[in-house]
Amino acid sequence: MTPPDFCDDPDLRGPGELGPERRVRERIESAGRITFAEFMEEALYGRGGYYTRPGRIDPEGDYFTSPSLHPAFGALVAVQLRDFWGLLGRPGVFDAVEFGPGDGTLARDVVRYAQQFDETFAAALRYTEFDRTRSDSGAPPTGVTGCVLSNELLDAFPVHRFVIEGGSVLELYVVAGDGGLTEAPGPVSDPAIEQRVAPLIATLPDGYRGEVNLGLRSWADRVAETLERGFVLTIDYGETARELYRPGRSEGSLRAYYRHTLSQNPFQHVGDQDLTAHVDFSAVDSELSRAGFEALGMTTQTAFLDRLGLRSFLGNLPGLGLPAGEVERNRVPMLWLARPDGLGRFNVAFHTRGVDARPPIGLDSRGSGHDPSALPTPLLARDEGRFDLAGRAYPDGGWSTGTWSEILGDDEANTP
Ligand SMILES: C[S@@+](CC[C@H](N)C(=O)[O-])C[C@H]1O[C@@H](n2cnc3c(N)ncnc32)[C@H](O)[C@@H]1O
């Protein structure tokens, strides 16, 4: 937790405390070098690290996520959970366990919307959150029936970095250079790093750099301990291994975000900037399969939300009797959830175990399991502290314009 006399000097987080950068330097001084994953662990989750401090997802914060934009996201996740509950035979208790919920916005939206649209499901729904940086998080439950879900969790796991040299994989360690922290190659610290990239090495040029997320192993084990029977719903940005480790992306996918500004330099603003890397969804499949789950498929967030009813929500907006400004205030973030140049490009992966029934995943199964037009339309509350996309003067400015069909193409008559 943030010390009461927290101060903004990155090297002095509280009385007698070293900030993340100072601690990184001390560790390098004694060990000579540390892995990038150790650096990232310290920068994000060490004392005074990025995620240990409040206010990361707000209008002045560094980024926004789907739940922070509009309650439509949580509403449609609730619809998906209700479909899972149906496939499981409508048990009297359906556990939804969210890993990495951050401030809990998704949980609140899901529970609230479930109460609005299906009281029997809402009575069965038991929603638990587990975030490593929240002091109110106990251990996740074990052996449940229901769903383990996450949004933008896996991209926040510490990653190891590697470089291809002479056709071999070398690890990129963090060392102290004259001008500050920098990287130096060496033999890999864990053979799993090489194993992840091995099938693709022949396609990658010398000098190619990338990341490997070994935290997926213990995450998959934790999911298996938690979920006895049901579904795993994983929403994040990333690609299959073949797309992620492709010759054209020779500098990797690691990014730093500081006050909505993107940078590729992880060694500045240590502890004050977010660090994130694209998720290798092939590794998600293989780790969950090792832990006993079957991969059902993956779709985009655009198709996921469209199938569940986002277009119905958008279509309903003009008929709700709202002032024009309120329609826009809701329409813009709802659309952004699905825009292919925004959050719509995220992937939604489905895994299961212990269930014979299969959920619809692709857009071709739109509407199966429920009638989207019968769903109530979730709206932003007045003065709600969400990310104000419609009101915000973003450099691109263009994201407040356009309809679904202009942005996404259309195959239906009722285009909002
Ligand atoms: C990018 S934030 C996403 C927050 C939220 N899901 C959202 O969509 O707004 C990632 C969150 O995952 C949490 N986290 C990271 N590693 C975790 C782990 N191993 N177990 C549980 N939570 C974790 C972080 O503390 C942080 O709150």
PDBQT file of the ligand as one rigid body, heavy atoms in Angstrom, charges set to zero:
ROOT
HETATM    1  C1  LIG A 501      -3.581  -3.787 -16.724  1.00  0.00    +0.000 C 
HETATM    2  S1  LIG A 501      -4.300  -3.994 -15.152  1.00  0.00    +0.000 S 
HETATM    3  C2  LIG A 501      -5.960  -4.456 -15.640  1.00  0.00    +0.000 C 
HETATM    4  C3  LIG A 501      -7.002  -4.149 -14.597  1.00  0.00    +0.000 C 
HETATM    5  C4  LIG A 501      -8.439  -4.553 -14.958  1.00  0.00    +0.000 C 
HETATM    6  N1  LIG A 501      -8.547  -5.960 -15.308  1.00  0.00    +0.000 N 
HETATM    7  C5  LIG A 501      -8.991  -3.715 -16.102  1.00  0.00    +0.000 C 
HETATM    8  O1  LIG A 501      -9.296  -4.264 -17.145  1.00  0.00    +0.000 OA
HETATM    9  O2  LIG A 501      -9.144  -2.508 -15.912  1.00  0.00    +0.000 OA
HETATM   10  C6  LIG A 501      -3.585  -5.509 -14.611  1.00  0.00    +0.000 C 
HETATM   11  C7  LIG A 501      -3.985  -5.916 -13.205  1.00  0.00    +0.000 C 
HETATM   12  O3  LIG A 501      -3.544  -7.265 -12.966  1.00  0.00    +0.000 OA
HETATM   13  C8  LIG A 501      -3.016  -7.355 -11.647  1.00  0.00    +0.000 C 
HETATM   14  N2  LIG A 501      -2.116  -8.528 -11.626  1.00  0.00    +0.000 N 
HETATM   15  C9  LIG A 501      -0.923  -8.655 -12.236  1.00  0.00    +0.000 A 
HETATM   16  N3  LIG A 501      -0.392  -9.872 -12.010  1.00  0.00    +0.000 NA
HETATM   17  C10 LIG A 501      -1.297 -10.557 -11.273  1.00  0.00    +0.000 A 
HETATM   18  C11 LIG A 501      -1.345 -11.872 -10.742  1.00  0.00    +0.000 A 
HETATM   19  N4  LIG A 501      -0.348 -12.733 -10.932  1.00  0.00    +0.000 N 
HETATM   20  N5  LIG A 501      -2.436 -12.242 -10.035  1.00  0.00    +0.000 NA
HETATM   21  C12 LIG A 501      -3.448 -11.362  -9.824  1.00  0.00    +0.000 A 
HETATM   22  N6  LIG A 501      -3.465 -10.098 -10.298  1.00  0.00    +0.000 NA
HETATM   23  C13 LIG A 501      -2.399  -9.694 -11.002  1.00  0.00    +0.000 A 
HETATM   24  C14 LIG A 501      -2.345  -6.018 -11.449  1.00  0.00    +0.000 C 
HETATM   25  O4  LIG A 501      -2.150  -5.734 -10.089  1.00  0.00    +0.000 OA
HETATM   26  C15 LIG A 501      -3.352  -5.073 -12.113  1.00  0.00    +0.000 C 
HETATM   27  O5  LIG A 501      -4.346  -4.647 -11.203  1.00  0.00    +0.000 OA
ENDROOT
TORSDOF 0
